[in-house]
Amino acid sequence: MWKQKPNKMNNTETKTIWNIGERVFDPNQTMSVLTQDISVYWSWGVQGKIKLVGLEKDGWCKGMILKVNGYKWKKYVMITLNFMDWYEVHLLDNDYNVIERIGGDICFEDLVEVIDRRIERD
């Protein structure tokens, strides 16, 4: 019986396959989404500088962290972009430990609503 040899890939090939269609996280682009309705953004009580997560030598990063003072959540919100090109939102405590993960399939037009609902209204 004929058996097909397994297709072995080196790390570069594997990385290339997983990067197909993946956008690099752009904090400026994400900020433009978050501030589209500036009154909602400021209602979160965003304080201090925005921290970049996983900053690389070439200037790209993996995500961003905002210090918020919302009605329901008064700590940190981390926003990342997963390999499927969806936003993920995590609520962090003061030591940057993940307390809650809010969806892994948030599209850009829903990002503000998802964050606002969790830190202001829920």
N, C-alpha and C positions, 0 to 999 in steps of 0.2 A: 504494500500500500504506500502510495506517495504521500509524504508529509511536507507541508510548507514550513520553511525555516521561519522562526520568529523574526520580525523586523526590529532590529536593534537600532536605537538612536543614541547619538551622543547628547550631552547636555545642551549644546547649542541648538540642535534640531528640536529637542523637546521644548526649549524656551521659545523658539520661533513659532511652533504650533500653538502654544498657549497664548501667545501675544497677538494672534490673528484677530483683528477687529477690536482689540483692546485699546482704549484711549488712555493716555497718561493723565493723571490727576492734575488739573490746572487750577490752582487756588484763585486766580483772577477770574476765571470763568465761573467757578462756583460762587464767588462773592457777587458776581453780577446777577446770578440766579437768586441768591439770598436777599439781595438789596433791591430787587425789582419793585417791591412794595416796601419802601424804606420805613414806613410807620410800623409795619409788622416786625421788621428786623430790629428796630430800636425798642419795641415793646418787650423784646427778650432781655433787655438790660445788658447787652453785650458790653463787657468791660475789658480793658487792657488790650495788649497785643494779641493777635491771632497767632497761635503756635502751629508750625508746620511739622507734620509727622513724617519720619523717614526721609528727611532731606538728603539728597544725593549730591555728589560732587558736580554733576552736570546741571544742577539747579532744579531738577524735578523732585517732587515729593510724593508721598503715598496718601496724604490726607491733611486735614486741618482740625485744630481744636479751638473752640470758642468758649470763653468764660461767660456764662449767662446768669442772669438774676431774674428768671421768669417767675410767674405766679406760682407754678407748681414745682419747677426744678430750678435750683439755685447753685449749680456746680458747673460741670463742663459738658460740652457736646462735641463729640468727634465725628467728622464726616469723612468718609473714604469712598473710593470708587472700586468696585470689585472687578474681577476678571471678565465678568459678563457685561460690563459697562453699565452697571446699576449702582446707584448710591446706596451706602449703608450708613446708618446713624447709630451711634452708641452714646449712652449716657455714662459719664465717668464721675467718680467721687473726687474728693480733693487730693487723693494720692494717685489719680489717673487709673484707678482700677475700674474695669467695665462692670457697671451695675445692671445695665439693660441694653439689649440689642434691639433696635427698632427696624425691622425689615431688612432684607438683602436685595430687594427688587424695587427700589424707589427710583422712578424716572425723574428727570430734572424738573419737569413741570409740577411734580407733586412734592418736591423736597421741602419747600417752605411750609406747606400745609401740614406735612407729617411732623416736622419739628415744632411748629406752632401748637398743634393739637396736643402734643405730649408735654411741652414745658409750660404752656399757658393754660390749657383748658381741661385736660384729663385729671 
